Amino acid sequence: MNEKPALGDKLHEDQTKADLENHVKLEAGDADLPADNQSELDSHVALPPTHLYKRRWMIVLLFSSYSLCNSFQWIQYGIINNIFMKFYNVGTFTIDWMSMIYMLTYIPFIFPVTWLLDKKGLRVIALVATALNCAGTWIKVASVRHNLFAVTFLGQFCCSFAQVFILGMPSRIASVWFGSEEVSTACAIGVFGNQLGIAIGFLVPPILVPNVEDMDELAHHISVMFYITAGVATLLFVLVVFVFQERPELPPTQAQATARSIPPEQYSYTASILRLLRNRPFILLIITYGLNVGCFYAVGTLLNRMIIEHYPGEEVNAGRIGLTIVIAGMVGSLICGVWLDKTKTYKQTTLAVYFMSLVGMIVYAATLDLGRLWVVFITAGALGFFMTGYLPLGFEFAVELTYPESEGTSSGLLNCSAQVFGIIFTICQGKIIDSFGTLAGNIFLCVFLLIGTIMTGLIKSDLRRQNANLLAKATAGPSDCHNGSLAAPSVVKEAVLDAHALS
């Protein structure tokens, strides 16, 4: 205190009153202290209180829905490639590009889109994604004529461009909206929509577009599929316009609060990319994630060709096998997400799931030509459970390894790697199947999954986001924890700066 001691009772009462008032201020964190005590106060400045809003579930489910609509269109041509080849009078490789365009478009556009995400936020990205997806579906509606393959390709390109604004979003939405005990589950729900869309893409086109000989009837079936897709895409665009929110008023976690407190002028997108590229564990994850997901893209794109080669006339069952792969993967994703939230064993879980993806691929390759379709359903389901279940693991492990860098940037680099390997594997496996058969093509993928498993074992488990949350909790007083507000942000900020330096 800077006031002099009181000599009389009146002054003594005033002093006592002032002491009590200042004590109340001190409890609130805004008492007037002398300069020599200021540093002590600085280490106990409270972060803004955290809060979890019920709206977070609406946000992640809406995202999951428009991700579903977009991913459905990735495989809607490839799963009935023989039918579209006949309708548009084009070759197998041309129809393969209707899936690979999703991968190719992602590679050059991911960096500007992640920059836009960092500058403009989630809502702008969601609006652009749903607008492009909606436009692409209506272009396809106008392409149902034998000589308009270029138009349907343009529509597919618009949808593939929309995907660039979607794939890296699950981990960002999870971090911005969800608590530390549910981020992995939320990320899994975000990925769940993408997987469910692929599953529907495997199942529905063979049902809506049967392999009929009459071209007018075939055009009608294709038109019905395109109109349904366009209607759903339009509804989702309207919902995003009126419902999707940028971020909650209060941050959900101390890690997110600390990330918000970093001044915008201190953030450089280029510097962030360079830090990520110097992060050795993350570089290993980029490669291993690309190998695993690239194999999944190749299997999904070429599934119809592999099944038809051994089981002629089974287009519908080819779609059902694809559905089995993805549905099993969705279950795997959710189980892995809940498991991570409970255990935080990112490295161990990722390695185990990667190894089981390799085992699943070996078993699938060995049983594909046995002539028993029910066996293929079982082995494909086992493969999907682990290979597709790996997707949210990679996202969340990346966020842990790269905190406090932008989740959109780290996810974007992972997906960019997946698209590059997806194109390479799809083209190479397609050529190998044409020349040597499906077994050789699947062995080709097994080799790269083995390499990815070994590299995953070399990744150092540096869980920076978890460490930041634990550090904030460790430096908080009991009352702060009880009120949902953690103290000592200066300590957390130092940890953030240390993480930047280590990158």
Order of alpha helices (4+ residues) and beta strands (2+ residues): alpha-alpha-alpha-alpha-alpha-alpha-alpha-alpha-alpha-alpha-alpha-alpha-alpha-alpha-alpha-alpha-alpha-alpha-alpha-alpha-alpha-alpha
